[in-house]
Amino acid sequence: MCLAIPGQIVEMPQPNKARVQFGETEIMIDVSLVDDARVGDYVIAHCGFAITKLDEQEAKEQLQLWREYAEMMKDEIPR
């Protein structure tokens, strides 16, 4: 199963490469599949590639839904 969690581009050290922040985690991904990727953009990534861009409002709404889901599920995860 693939989870589509928005991440924000925080740095582009090379053309078509971006460091993207997903919560407290940052990873390098390839952004060659999306048009005009820039620092500050929100993207959905899969297998190390950005596959789509999101506008800021949509990204923030999705992130809020993920936070609510995580809060709801915190007692369901066995420890």
C-alpha positions in Angstrom: 0.0 0.0 0.0 1.3 3.5 -0.9 0.5 6.4 1.4 0.2 9.7 -0.4 1.5 12.2 2.2 2.3 15.7 1.1 5.9 16.9 1.5 7.4 20.4 1.0 10.4 21.1 -1.1 13.0 22.7 1.1 16.1 22.7 -1.2 17.0 22.0 -4.8 20.7 21.3 -4.8 20.7 20.0 -8.4 18.3 20.4 -11.3 15.5 17.8 -10.9 16.7 16.8 -7.4 15.0 18.1 -4.3 15.2 17.7 -0.6 11.6 17.3 0.6 10.4 17.5 4.2 7.7 15.0 5.2 6.9 15.8 8.8 10.1 15.5 10.7 11.8 13.5 7.9 13.7 14.9 4.9 14.6 12.9 1.8 16.1 13.5 -1.6 13.8 12.8 -4.5 13.7 13.2 -8.2 11.3 16.0 -9.4 11.7 15.6 -13.1 8.2 14.2 -13.5 6.5 17.4 -12.3 6.5 20.8 -14.1 8.4 23.7 -12.7 9.2 22.3 -9.2 10.5 25.0 -6.8 11.5 25.4 -3.2 8.3 25.8 -1.2 6.1 23.6 -3.4 4.2 20.7 -2.0 4.5 17.4 -3.8 3.3 13.8 -3.5 6.2 11.3 -3.9 6.3 7.6 -4.7 9.4 5.4 -5.0 11.7 8.4 -4.8 9.9 10.5 -7.5 7.6 13.5 -7.1 4.5 12.5 -9.1 2.3 15.5 -8.6 2.3 19.0 -7.1 -0.3 20.3 -4.7 -1.3 23.8 -4.0 -0.6 25.0 -0.4 -4.2 24.9 0.8 -4.8 21.3 -0.5 -1.5 20.2 1.1 -2.4 21.7 4.4 -5.8 20.2 4.4 -4.4 16.7 3.6 -1.7 17.1 6.3 -4.4 18.0 8.9 -6.4 14.9 7.9 -3.3 12.8 8.4 -2.7 14.4 11.9 -6.3 13.6 12.8 -6.0 10.0 11.6 -2.8 9.5 13.5 -4.4 10.9 16.7 -7.4 8.6 16.2 -5.2 5.5 15.6 -2.6 6.1 18.4 -4.4 3.8 20.8 -5.0 1.1 18.1 -1.3 0.4 17.4 0.1 -2.4 19.6 3.2 -1.6 21.5 
